[in-house]
Amino acid sequence: SQTIHQWPATLVQPVGSPLSLECTVEGTSNPNLYWYRQAAGRGLQLLFYSVGIGQISSEVPQNLSASRPQDRQFILSSKKLLLSDSGFYLCAWSAVIAGNTIYFGEGSWLTVV
Amino acid sequence: SQQGEEDPQALSIQEGENATMNCSYKTSINNLQWYRQNSGRGLVHLILIRSNEREKHSGRLRVTLDTSKKSSSLLITASRAADTASYFCATGAWGNDYKLSFGAGTTVTVRA
């Protein structure tokens, strides 16, 4: 069966510091990978998605970037965090063989102080 | 962009009652999915309904889809305290259904 791991679970970072959130998927090959952000009490905003290694699409202009160095690894980064980057970040995957349902990780709480 | 919009924003019911929430969307879709999110956790997929389907059941869940009205409903029957969560609808567009657009969700509180 497929599993998704996302870490760290919580993070408190000062303004201007770098960020790295990591996500890995097991049990499937060539998944689509996603990073979503959820502000408190709000819906999900798609930040990045990837259909293959090195292929990243950005949905909104922002202070963040994403990379996919391996087939089942997706990384969300920032060189200098802003206060507005605070939120709940969710990694997710989908695959045609899984009916294109999107499956989420447990999320990472980021607080920029 | 956020296409699905859930209604109501919040719902409080007594254990054993049914909970109904609605989702409206704007453009043509390939499928519509419902997710549940417990506080501070990731989203859990509940059910997917395709654009050529009108109704689907899964346990105590019943989802309907009316593409002419661009709307869907999620019914939870005989609610339990464990159903307390936020519920989101997400739409997948034709030719692009690997990207889902999420609404802001309905927060359901089931009182014991």
Boltz contact constraints between the chains, C-beta under 6 A:
constraints:
  - contact:
      token1: [A, 32]
      token2: [B, 98]
      max_distance: 6.0
  - contact:
      token1: [A, 42]
      token2: [B, 104]
      max_distance: 6.0
  - contact:
      token1: [A, 43]
      token2: [B, 2]
      max_distance: 6.0
  - contact:
      token1: [A, 43]
      token2: [B, 102]
      max_distance: 6.0
  - contact:
      token1: [A, 43]
      token2: [B, 103]
      max_distance: 6.0
  - contact:
      token1: [A, 43]
      token2: [B, 104]
      max_distance: 6.0
  - contact:
      token1: [A, 43]
      token2: [B, 105]
      max_distance: 6.0
  - contact:
      token1: [A, 44]
      token2: [B, 102]
      max_distance: 6.0
  - contact:
      token1: [A, 90]
      token2: [B, 42]
      max_distance: 6.0
  - contact:
      token1: [A, 94]
      token2: [B, 98]
      max_distance: 6.0
  - contact:
      token1: [A, 100]
      token2: [B, 97]
      max_distance: 6.0
  - contact:
      token1: [A, 100]
      token2: [B, 98]
      max_distance: 6.0
  - contact:
      token1: [A, 101]
      token2: [B, 45]
      max_distance: 6.0
  - contact:
      token1: [A, 101]
      token2: [B, 48]
      max_distance: 6.0
  - contact:
      token1: [A, 102]
      token2: [B, 100]
      max_distance: 6.0
  - contact:
      token1: [A, 104]
      token2: [B, 42]
      max_distance: 6.0
  - contact:
      token1: [A, 104]
      token2: [B, 43]
      max_distance: 6.0
  - contact:
      token1: [A, 105]
      token2: [B, 42]
      max_distance: 6.0
  - contact:
      token1: [A, 106]
      token2: [B, 42]
      max_distance: 6.0
  - contact:
      token1: [A, 107]
      token2: [B, 42]
      max_distance: 6.0
